[in-house]
Amino acid sequence: MINEIYIDGKMLDKPVTVKKFNQGYHIRCHKCLELIKRISYNIEIIEKEYICKMCVSKYYNPMFNPEVKRKHSDVVNSEEYFIKMRESTNGEKNGFYGKSHNKNTIDKLKTGFFLWKNNLTNEEYDKWRKSMTAGQKKSLETNPKKYRENKSNAARESHKSQFSKKGMNKIERIVHDYLLEISENFKYSPILGYFQFDFGIKDKRILIEVDGDYWHGNPAFYNNSGCEGKKILNSIQLKNIKRDLDKNMFAEKNNLKIIRIWESQIKDGSFKEILKNKL
């Protein structure tokens, strides 16, 4: 036989009927030589050398080639690629524009967390608990729903902190470049608690938020009733406004000053005077 196969701990020395494989079997990978447990049967285990999924990924995935990986990195980190991706997913071009998860999807996400936690062994659960900070533990015990919501939001946004200036949008870049002129000690995309802010100046305990007029519902253009010639706030804007208020409360509670700049203030240049006066 081409492959080394074990059923019920015994190595096969000749082909057997498919029925024999129904209860699972072990097969040795020709690359790593590890015995891999499998449930499903396919004809390839008889006709060709078996290579496990890990080895397929390692030896046959082009991204494991250093030269290919380097070229790929050059492309995805280029300014042209960043602009192209931003333009292709901006505003109404974004497939999730104007949408939100329905209740069934949210319930499934919550159920997934409970299933994961309930399937942990006592040792795994203790290890997970010990890895949490005191604040997280308290939040989980007093308000599990709020804890999961905060963790989800932090995870969704934290990827921004992994990137350099390329992770900024257009208005953030303008503010970034101006901050370079007036302040040396600032950081892009700092994460504090469960929140991520656009800019932070640690020694002055100042946070700066750059708010898009549409996404954050600039009151100069939007309100709840649609009166005074303004547009009515939608569910996405209301959600972002609530989160902005939560950020403001977090900053106040931790003795941090928060400066909010609107997209329209950046476009007309008035944001510079605001920052000069408040920094």
Buried (B, 14 or more C-beta within 10 A) or exposed (E): EEBBBBBEEEEBEEEEEEEBBEEEBBBBBBBBEEBBEBEEBEEEBBEEEBBBEEBEEEEEEEEEEEEEEEEEEEEEEEEEEBEEEBEEEEEEEEEEEEEEEEEEEEEEEBEEEEEEEEEEEEEEEEEEEEEEEEEBEEBBEEEEEEBBBBBBBBEEBEEBEEEEEBBBBEBBBBBBEBBEEEBEEBEBBBBBBBBBBBBBBEEBEBBBBBBBBBEBBBEEBBBEEEEEEBEEBEEBBEEBBEEBEBBBEBBEEEEBBBBBBBBBBBEEEEBBEBBEEEB
